């Protein structure tokens, strides 16, 4: 399913974020979103998810999004496996969720409360949770923050394998770290 954004405009008070912005994301495409800080990357993702209403323009309705935010927003006191089970309402079993997570985390920490995991491990749980959710499009806001080069490559490979034909839109300030991957890079107006 293509995601077509037409004539999108948004301001915060007097500050114009973008005006009359058009973007088409082809279904199943891999897109990287770049722009300087404060130019609207997170705003665009929030508008797509329906968390923010634009001043003008249209975004498609009926698209199921899953997301990784700049903060992980994990459920406190719950394990990594529980984070995944939560997004599907327990419709998958623990063993399947654990096998999925084992692509990103050591097996011995899958059932630990997420508060006991390192920041990088928590980040990977948030990424896995977004990929585990039923969605048409996965939105990721700065997903690789805090990950070293080897972990970034492992995580990026995992993301690409787990998409299964879904569209991916991720924002990043680290485009150069992702040049080995087949992203189509889009920009917000400056």
Secondary structure as GFF3:
##gff-version 3
##sequence-region A 1 190
A	DSSP	beta_strand	3	12	.	.	.	ID=ss1
A	DSSP	beta_strand	15	25	.	.	.	ID=ss2
A	DSSP	beta_strand	30	34	.	.	.	ID=ss3
A	DSSP	alpha_helix	41	48	.	.	.	ID=ss4
A	DSSP	beta_strand	56	58	.	.	.	ID=ss5
A	DSSP	beta_strand	65	68	.	.	.	ID=ss6
A	DSSP	alpha_helix	80	87	.	.	.	ID=ss7
A	DSSP	alpha_helix	94	101	.	.	.	ID=ss8
A	DSSP	three_ten_helix	107	109	.	.	.	ID=ss9
A	DSSP	three_ten_helix	114	116	.	.	.	ID=ss10
A	DSSP	alpha_helix	119	132	.	.	.	ID=ss11
A	DSSP	beta_strand	137	141	.	.	.	ID=ss12
A	DSSP	alpha_helix	149	162	.	.	.	ID=ss13
A	DSSP	beta_strand	167	171	.	.	.	ID=ss14
A	DSSP	three_ten_helix	175	178	.	.	.	ID=ss15
A	DSSP	beta_strand	184	187	.	.	.	ID=ss16
###
